[in-house]
């Protein structure tokens, strides 16, 4: 399986401000336990639209071996819009 880009969040740097969340159009981020968290690797498109909105520089692009599950993403998007 090929590697693909995905965001990585440095929990020590994250202050939980949530500025990254509205800039993630895939809905892959949430504040959980006072920190930004990637809800699921399959939702992240790896383009990093959230990167420039983190005042602490806690978000970076990394690699994963997991493929993007487009059908899971479409199901999530439909539920989120309902």
C-alpha positions in Angstrom: 0.0 0.0 0.0 1.4 3.4 -0.9 1.9 6.1 1.6 -0.3 9.3 1.5 -0.1 12.7 3.2 -1.9 13.3 6.4 -1.7 15.9 9.1 0.0 15.3 12.4 -0.7 17.3 15.5 1.9 17.9 18.2 -0.1 17.6 21.4 2.6 19.5 23.4 2.3 22.5 21.1 -1.5 22.5 20.7 -3.2 25.0 23.0 -6.7 23.9 22.0 -7.8 27.2 20.4 -9.7 25.4 17.7 -8.7 27.8 14.8 -7.8 24.8 12.7 -11.2 23.2 12.9 -13.3 25.6 10.6 -10.5 25.5 8.1 -10.6 21.7 7.7 -13.4 21.3 5.1 -13.3 17.5 5.5 -14.4 17.7 9.1 -11.4 15.6 10.2 -10.6 17.7 13.3 -12.3 18.1 16.7 -11.3 19.5 20.1 -11.1 16.5 22.4 -9.8 16.8 25.9 -8.8 20.4 25.3 -6.6 19.6 22.2 -7.1 19.4 18.5 -7.4 15.8 17.4 -7.6 14.1 14.0 -11.0 12.3 14.3 -10.1 9.7 11.7 -7.2 9.3 9.3 -9.6 8.5 6.5 -11.2 12.0 6.6 -7.9 13.9 6.2 -7.1 14.8 2.6 -3.5 15.7 3.6 -3.6 19.0 1.8 -3.1 20.9 5.1 -5.7 23.7 4.8 -5.6 23.8 8.6 -1.8 24.3 8.8 -1.7 28.1 8.4 -4.4 28.7 11.0 -2.5 27.2 14.0 -0.9 30.0 15.9 1.3 27.5 17.8 2.7 25.6 14.7 1.3 22.4 16.2 0.2 20.9 12.8 2.5 19.4 10.2 2.1 17.2 7.2 3.3 13.6 7.7 2.8 10.3 5.9 0.7 7.2 6.6 0.2 3.9 4.8 -3.6 4.1 5.1 -5.5 4.8 1.9 -8.2 7.5 1.8 -11.6 5.8 2.2 -13.7 8.0 -0.1 -17.0 6.1 0.6 -16.5 6.6 4.4 -15.8 10.3 3.8 -19.0 10.6 1.7 -21.1 8.9 4.4 -19.6 11.3 7.0 -20.2 14.4 4.9 -23.8 13.4 4.3 -24.4 12.9 8.0 -22.6 16.1 8.9 -24.8 18.2 6.5 -28.1 16.6 7.8 
